[in-house]
């Protein structure tokens, strides 16, 4: 069983559309994260959730909204997609904030 | 000073050689340190944690120098399969309350040549 899974793996869409990426972890971890890795390969944290509470929210446009229906899931919803949103988005989880993180396989988003 | 700085490389190293990377961090309150490995078009995966006394895992040795705020990774007898990007990772430390997270360096690209 995959520890951290994301769907879809690839997402190609038009500018202005709204899309969601789903993430699930079966590790029983308390904290989940979303990262964006751009074309320069820099991995930048976007959000983290601890027991359904947002605890880090970096300077991310409010078009991005994390949604956590339960401790095992942290979905990322993106409104009004822009060209600059094209990147690989990684979900991750850790037992507690600041501890070792386990990453999902990534979602490759391409906005046309 | 950037939070976590690494030499991006690439480091081109012949198979069997020993290679070392360094990483510096700016937050003196950081408590946890890691090396992650990322293969092309794959997710980052934990290679090893870094402990204050230094630690070894097979061909890999990690060391921490808190006074100078740097972390090192040494790879001995390098294999072709070691080719990857190595990410230095530091926790943010802070005042507690669950606001901590990890900061990733931009990575050092290693190429092992036959």
Interface residues (C-beta under 8 A of the other chain):
Chain A: X33 X35 X40 X41 X42 X43 X44 X45 X48 X50 X55 X56 X90 X96 X97 X98 X99 X100 X101 X102 X103 X104 X105 X106
Chain B: X31 X32 X34 X42 X43 X44 X45 X46 X49 X85 X87 X91 X92 X93 X98 X99 X100 X101 X102 X103 X104 X106 X107
